[in-house]
Amino acid sequence: MISLPAAAQDTSRLDDLFERLSQTDPNDARRVARDIEHAWSQSGSPAMDLLLERGRDALEGGDSQAAIEHFSALTDHAPDFAEGWHMRSVAYSRVGRYGLALADVEHALALNPRHFNAIYGLGVILEELNQPDLAHRAFARVLAIHPHHEAVTKALERLDNQVDGSAL
């Protein structure tokens, strides 16, 4: 049996997971999405994975500045690791630095165009910047990838009146 390189196996596995995500029911979708997110959080380097973990812990603990520092170290040392850019975008958003957040989410999506959490984050930023049409488009793009993303469904419901022009 011929063994594929690890990267090819990972790509094939992710393709399979995305296929399942697009066709599964909401309950299974949560599990499949977690599997995808787990794959995205594997940089291939224990040191980089530790920076990601520390940054996430800092964010969870409410220390956005420490999170930015960890994620900045991560993006400096692993510039091709989309999750580092995505998470730093989240941290920048939390402190209202939307220009930097947008730049980082753009970088994350250049590296991983199917990163539904980064696209969701883009929609959140655009909504915060009072760009409901663009936010709606970003959220709709998420649903094209992850049809059962609960936060996106709620966001689209919230924005539908603004975008359709049917708000009174």
N, C-alpha and C positions, 0 to 999 in steps of 0.2 A: 504494500500500500504506500502510495506517495503522500508525504506529509507536506501540507501547505505551510508557508511561513506564518508565524504568529499573527502578523498584521492582516494577512489575507483571511485567516480563520476568523479573526475578530470582525472584519468587515462583513464576511459572510454571515456570521452570527447576528450582527446588528441588522443586516438586511432582513434576515428571517424574523427578528423581533419586531422590526417596523412593519413588516407584512402582517404579522399577527395583531399588532396594535391597531392597524387600520380596519381589521375585520372582526375584532372580538367584542364581547359584551362589556358593559361598564365595570363589572366586578373584576374580570380577568384583566381589563385594561390597566387597572391600578398596579397589578403585579408585573405586567409586561413593561409598563413605564418605569417601574422601580428597577427592573433588570437593565433597561437601557441606561438609566441614570447611573447605576452602579458601574456599568461598562465605561461611561463617560468620565467617571471619577478615578479611573485607573490610568495614571500617567506612564507607568512602566518603571518608575523610579521611587523607591521607598522614601527618599528624602523629599521629593516633590509631593508625594501623597501626604506626607506629614505636614508640609506647608499648607496644603489644601485643607486638611483636617483642622489645623490650628486656626486658619482663617475662618472656617465655618463655625468653629467653637466660639471665636471672638464675636462673630455676627450674632450667633444665638444668644450670647451673653450681653449683647447690646453695646459692644465696644467696636463700633464701625471703623474707627481710626486704626486700631490694632489689626482688624481684618484687612483693611486696605494695605497695610504694611506687609502682612503675610502674603496676600495675593500679588502684591507688586514684586516681592521676591520670587514668587512662583512664576509670574510672567517673564521676569528678567532671565530666569534660569531655564525655563521651559516655554519658549515663545510659541511653540506649535501645539500647545496643550490648551484646547478651547475652553475647558472648564475653568481654568485659572482666569481667563479674560471674562468669562460669564460671571463668575463669582465676584470679581473686583467691580464689575458693572453694578451688581446688586449692592455692594457696599457703598459705592459712590452715590447710587440713588438714595440710599438711606440717609446720607448727609446732605442731600440736595445739590450735588455736583453733577447735574444732568448732562452737561457737555462731555465731561469725562466718561460718564456712564454710557452715553451713546457711542462714543468712540470705542469703548471696550466691547460693547455688545456687537458693534459692527465687525470688530476683529474676531470675536468668537464665532459669528455667523459666517465669516469668510473661511474659517477653518472647519466649521461644522454646520452646513446650511440646514440640517434637519434638527438642530438643537431647539426643540419646542420650548424649553424653559427660557432660553435666551430670547426667542421670538416673543414669548409671553412678557418677559421683562421689557422688551422694546415697546410693546403695547402699553404697559403700565407707565413707562416714562413718557410716551407720547400723550397718554391721557392726562398725566400730571402737567404736561406742558400745554394743555388745552388744545390738543390736536385730535379731536374725536374721530374724524374721518380716517386719519392715518392709524390711529390706535385700533379702530374697528378692523381695518385691513390686516394689521399685524395679528390680531386675535383670530380673524378668520383663517389666516395662514396656519396658525397653530392647529386649528380644528381639521385642516386638510391633512395634517400629519398625525395628530392625536385627537380623534373624534370625540373622546370622552373626557377631555381635560375640564374638570369641574370649575376651576377658577375662570377659565376662558368663557365657558358657557354663561356664567354669571356676569362677566364683564360685557359680553355681547348684549345680553338682555338690558343691562344698564345703559349701553350706548345706542341701542337701536333707535330710540326716539330722537336722539340728537342727530344721528346720521341720516335717518330717513326724513328729517325735517317735520316730523309729525308731532313734535312737542308743542304744547299750547303755550 
